[in-house]
Structures are given as structure tokens and as C-alpha cells.
Amino acid sequence: MMRGLSLARLAQLGLHPGMTATVGRNHPQRHWSQQFVRLLSTRRQVKYLEDTNFPPENGHEQNSLYDSNIPVPHVTLDHYMWDRFSQWTNKTAVVCGVTGRNYTYGTLRDHCAALAIRLQRKMNLGFGSTVAICLPNIPEFPLITFGAIEAGLVVTTINPIYNAEEISRQLVDSDAKILVGLASNYAVLKEAMHQAKRDIPIVCIRCTNDESLPAGSIDFAELSNPTGIHYSELRPHDRTADDIVFLPYSSGTTGLPKGVELTHLNIVSNSEMLGAKAGTGTVVLPTTDTFQDVLPCVLPFFHIYGLTVTMISKLQQGCKLVTLPNFRPDTFLHALAEHKGTVLHLVPPIIIFLGHHEGVKSEHTSSIRNVFSGAAPMGTPDAERFTARVPNVEFIQGYGLTETAPVVLMAALGSRNYASVGSPCPRTQAKIVDLNDPTNTALGPNMSGELLVRGPQVMKGYHNNRKATDEMIIEGGWLRTGDIAHYDEDLQFYITDRLKELIKVKGFQVPPAELEELLRSHPSVADAAVVGTPHPVSGEVPRAFVVAKPDARVSEDTLKEFIAEKVAAYKRLEGGVTFVDSIPKNASGKILRRQLKLEHCS
């Protein structure tokens, strides 16, 4: 019986449509014929990305220290994802760390195919339409993602703790045709739809049996149920590796967040980079009959770090993902102990928790082999405290952006240089340029400047924003990161400051411009500036400086409540509000946030 393949995939493998069969999670038997397994285990004849040959400039552009000739298949993400799954169909793909509900690779494959068919047939979504996913980390997240991609759709991910106004903005800008969220969050999703002036279907997931389906919503369980589905019903999509597959939103330096157009190739190439040997080995080990790496997933899948680094690249390698909807010390530690986590992708606040919290015992950490830190800088003292407490763990840092899918720099396993974020990934090039040099000539070792990168993981551009795209991606395909950095004689890179002035709250990016725009919309505010101020738990939190209108009576609490009603919790003004006579600006009107920080936050 031929299971787990689209009609197009069957054709690629030399199997005729008559060999397809009804699929279903509850089918009494799952027979995989020898011919089927043999065909799946033989790699298809696919086109591969050509070797990266960057044009020479002045010799100070730095290439990867790792294997830069890794093969990158020039295929769509659905073909990439399911290329090897027949090797581990009976192993757990994803399990909820709270409720225990789970999918094996075989059942995940069945449900994805069923969902893809119904998104095409029942929901009438055409190729290239956008699906909005507004979910925490639950087992259904990858199911929806890969089901949508197999249907030929684009996925935009939304933070589930966003309020209705924030969700509505993304629905409008992404032109989403369907929204998937939790039944428990239906009221917010409905209000977001109202504010967006959209009338699109809302698909609801019920995480427990006693949850009721909200009136007017569509039951996700019915859309994804494989019973009665025939693969011949799936229309092979016409998407290519160079087409957009994800549309996450990145916090820019001006205005509201922008949609980042990431292609199938962006994600596939970055996933291959993450699987390459770096230093003494690879982050995850091969999945076999007797071994499977386990990743407790606390970093959100709606964020590019969780999406590519934790979810996509690791499912493609047959790992077991343990989903956690948020970070809570009790559930996180329970998942580590119960599922014997081996690889952790984390952010500095959680690593600091593991290194300091008295509740962390050997049963929580004894199985951990590798810990990867990203999304925000990690200080050497905190890294050393963690590695001293968990001495058998390899600790490495990496660096990336939403615009690079995300990783561009990563440290090698076995490195003890905790201050560095490593060297360029395979097929990736990086250089440092002087902030005042319009030619963007690469600087030599130990010279500070803006970090520029290029490689196949660099985004296609910003959605509906050519101006911002042209400012971000410049001549030669270089992407301006907006971060200040340097590299040493060993080609190890160090991030020292943020030119973009983004505030990093527990790894989440908070753009000052977004909060400033909201503050200026208050009737009592004449002008405003927002900066990040240090916080012992969150790393940084937003702090506002406000110029009140003449004769206006407005308090700090009033403005804090005003912002809290309009943004997610991590964007709130936890650093407080300071009233000032004026906001310092340069001749062109740009806010001098550094001056504010020096005068008030030092």
C-alpha cells in the first residue's frame, strides 16, 4: 500500500496514480511495500544549488570555516521535508509536553496530506494564497505548516499573545485568506477580523476534549482527519524553490513591523547549513532504529528561530520535538526530565535560569548534549556559570535575523570562546564595513563596523515595501544587518552593539519606532522616544521619554495602560515613563536614542 505521498511525488518516484491508497490515522494496518521503501530511500534526481562563488572584492570578506560545498537541493520545502521520512515513520515526530498528545512521522505525514487536500478542495485556496497561523507551540503547528505548504500556500506566522489590533495589521498587510488559531483565543481572533474589515474563515484547534467549538468557526480536526482521503484528490502545486513560502514579520527601525519574504530555497539552504559539521561534529546526530535526538521546544515556532532552527531543520532529520506553549519553569523542567532532552535551542534568559535556579537538578540536565543560544547576546560569565553547572554539555552561540532565515554566523562545537557568535555558515560570506564609508569596503581583523552578510538564505525582500528592501539589500547582494561587530585573526565574529536600536526583551525584538508611534497617537502626547533599559530577567525592557502637550494632564500610569491595551505583554513600558521638555534629535530629525540612554539610563 502506497501511503504518505502526493500524486506529484508518486510520479517522481516512478509510481503510477493507481497505486495510491486511502490514508487514515485509524487505518487497521500500515503496510509499506519493499518497492515503496526502496524507492523512497533512493534520493531523487533533483537539481542542486550551484556552488557559491562570490565575486572577489578586497580580500577582507570572510567565508565559512566549515564545509562550504554542502549540497543544497533546489526543491520546494514540502519535497525537502518528506524526502527521508520513510526511515523513521514509526518514531515520534512531535509530542505535547503538557497533554502528551502526539504524532508519529507516519501519522503526521497522513494528516498533512489530508489538510493539504481540504485546503485546496474545501477551502478553495489557490496556489500562493496566504494562511495565517496564530498559535503557541503545539503538535498541530508543524502539521498546519507543512499541510499548507504541500497545498502550494504561503504561511504567515502571528504571535498568539498579540492583541486584536496587532493581529489585524498583519492580516491586512499579508492579505491572509484563512486564519488558524486556538478555540480558546477565538474572541480575540474574531475582533481582529472585525478591525481588519475582513471576512475570512477562522479555523479553531481544540487542545482538550472538553473544549467546545466556537460558533462560526471551522473545526481543525475535520480539516485534517485523513479518514476517507485519497491522494489523487491533491492538485500538485506549481510553486518553485525560488517562490515565497513564509511571510514572518520583522521589527524594523522605522514604522511598524514588515513582512519578510522567505523562499523555499532560503529555508532549505539554512536547514542544510544547520546540519553541516561544525567543529567536532553536528548539532544533532543521525536518527537510527535505536537513537533519536529529543528537542524540548520552548522557543516559539512563530518566530524564525523556533521555526527554522528548531522545527523545520530538526523534523527533516527525524528528531523528536516536545512542544511547550510557553516558558514555565515547572513544565520546562518536567519535559527535560520525562523526555530526556538531548539538544536545546534557547535564548539567554532561559540559559541563565538553568545556570542559576536551585530547582534545576541532575535529572533535568543529565541527558543534554548540546545547547545552542541565539536571538540575543549571551555574556561570557553567564555562559561559564551554565557550563560549570552542566559540565558535559557543549555550549555554542549563533547569530541571525528573520531576514536571513535566520542563521548566518555560528560557533563550532567544541569552542570555548563564549564571547563569539562564530564564523559564517557554509555558503555564507560576511564582512565588516565602516559606517561612514559609502563604498562599503570590507575592513580587516579587529576593526569595528556594521556587519554585512550574503548567501542563499538572504530574503527575497520586504513584502510590499521596495524602499525598505533596497535599503536593506545593497549592491552585490549584501544584506545590512544593522549590528556593530568585528572579527579576530581566527575569523571569529563578535557582536558589540546594535545600530538598529531594537530592544531585545527575552529574545523578542521590540522596535522603538512602533511604541513611539503609538505614544504620539495619545491626545496628551506631543512627542516621544523609546529606548531599552537593562532588566535582570528580561535582558532589556522598553522605557519611554515623553513630551506632554501644553496644559495636558497625563501620568506615567495612564500612558503605560494606554500602551498595554495596544501591544503584546513583552512590548509594554516596563522600564517606566519619564517626562522631558524635549526629545534630542539630529539635523535630519532622527531621534538620538543613544544620547537619551547616556543621560538617563547609565
Disulfide bonds with the S-S distance in Angstrom:
none
